[in-house]
Amino acid sequence: VVSQRIPLMYEHQVEVGHTLRIENTGDKVTGKGILSVDNQESKNIRNSAAKGFPWQGSIGLNVDKTEFVFHSKGVRVNNRYFRGPHYVAKNVLMDEMTITALGRDEDTAVHTLSKAELMTIKNSKPKPGSKTRVRPTKDTKVPPQKKEPVKNRKPDTK
């Protein structure tokens, strides 16, 4: 985390406030923030949250380096094992928290805490079997996969 006070954004695009506290336990990231910017997006978040809209959370990361892990390989990250293909981000700093309609997965949430417009944002590690949404950018490039022979495969008999 760059600082305990980082921008609180709407859909990673528009500033709507700032965080007051951030905690990263390794399994989840939580933060408390306030809708401190007086704009239409803040008003929409406030009003729709009061009516029960299920806002979700997301985070913006500043990634220094990425490493591609091929399908045939695996890697241990933060005490968890992941099998490719995927990217591993290294030297990462969180530089914003976002209130969004579609978070990383179904286990993210944003809750209104009081009339003072305090919000709590939760971004936990995904539950087993949950689908994590990935939003590639226009600059995302996936290296070609190395083709490896399939062992012990029986030919089709049809």
Secondary structure, 3 states (H helix, E strand, C coil): CCCCCCEEEECCCEEEEEEEEEEECCCEEEEEEECCCCCHHHHHHHHHHHCCCCCEEEEEEEEEEEEEECCCCEEEECCEEEECCEEEEEEEEEEEEEEECCCCCCCEEEEECCCCCEEEEEEECCCCCCCCCCCCCCCCCCCCCCCCCCCCCCCCCC
